[in-house]
Amino acid sequence: MEFLYDRQVRKFYVFLVTLCAVQICFMGCSGMLQARGVRRALVERELSAASYLLEQDIPPALIASAWNHGEVTKEGRMLLEKIGHTEESGEYLLLLTEQNAVWTMVFLAAEGALFAVILLLGAGSFLRRREQVYGEAEKVVTLYADGKFDRHLPMGGTGGCQRLFNTVEKLALSLQAKGEAECRAKEFLRDMISNISHQLKTPLAALDLYMEILTREPENAEAVSAFTQKSLRSLERMEQLIRSLLKMARLDTGSIVFEKGYCPVSEIAAQAVGELAERAKREQKQILFEGIHEERIFCDPEWTKEAVENLVKNALDHTDAGGVIRICWKSTPVILRLTVEDDGCGIAPEDIYHIFRRFYRSGSLGDRQGAGLGLPLAKAIVEGQGGSLNVESSPGEGSIFTITFPAL
């Protein structure tokens, strides 16, 4: 009886039950009327017989006795057989019902016709509404097939048709999400290609220029050495850019599985600085560490080191000679917080909400190098492990980047 869960089918069945109940009432009424008509015919027959007997001077008492007499005799049966008044005699029965037979038949025919008309109209109305529902559903599904999801099928209910609509709606939501994901992927790919082309244009142009100079002056040892170094730096910049883009693409596609474990925060910080310590020394900048040496963090050490390294690179890029970069960590019962703080130029208010966007470069940076991928990559790594990365900064007062992970 699952089909009765459908509201329209349930209404149609209620209509049929009501119509059948009305039909039964009509049939009962027509039977009562027909019985009343037969009774009236019998009474009329008795009246005419009594009137005839009275005209023949039969005493009323004898007539009353005959009408109340209940015994059937052989002679009486034979008499009725002679005049044709028996149970097998059609004429006798027809005589009893001839006064109401016509109108009874007309009543029954009209009743049957009315029942059929109401049933056909009700079924037609139900099927028409059903067809309208299917027609509207077909239009909505056609829109879904064309990638348009402005209209929706009716939701709710437990009937078979409604369950089908609910399933189609789930499929449509899945298609919509897939279409939106594909659009985002296409936009990301388009932006990525555009940004890569833009970012590679400068070092490629520089390399072309350097190679041209080296070709024109192959015997000038000083020029060859200088422009060879510049070429190597351009190649290093291109390599770094390509590596960052590949890492960002792997994070976006979810192809990276973070291998988390317990490791000392001091070890991650030291590995993150690594070769940057030499750069800081060369640029006359200090990198200091503050925190409990035994403090531990639950994370992927390699990727977390990558994130911290990008933050330290960013600090070095925006700190002048004599500047100090501090890497601090401290835990509470709830979280572990690691900060990378510098006393550099700081971030302008109009830029602070955009620095984690890919390839974003502030107009106030001047000729500072950078592709705008270090901070977005660091944020993607941290958030991919369930942490968060935030920044606090004011122009001329330095910046504080804070990595937060849940406590052990």
URLIN-V216947 format. One line per field, one symbol per residue. burial: 1 if it has 24 or more other ideal C-beta (glycine too) atoms within 12 Angstrom, else 0. A space follows every 10 residues. Layout:
burial = ???
This chain:
burial = 0000010110 0100000010 0000000001 0001001100 1000000000 0000000000 0000000000 0000000000 0000000000 0000011001 0001000000 1000100000 0100010000 0010001001 1001000010 0011000010 1100100110 0100000000 0000000000 0100110011 0010011001 0001000000 0000001000 1001001101 1001101110 1000000100 0011111111 1110011001 0000111010 1000111111 1011111111 1111111110 0011111110 1000011111 1111111000 1100110111 1100000011 1111111111 1101101111 1010000111 11111000
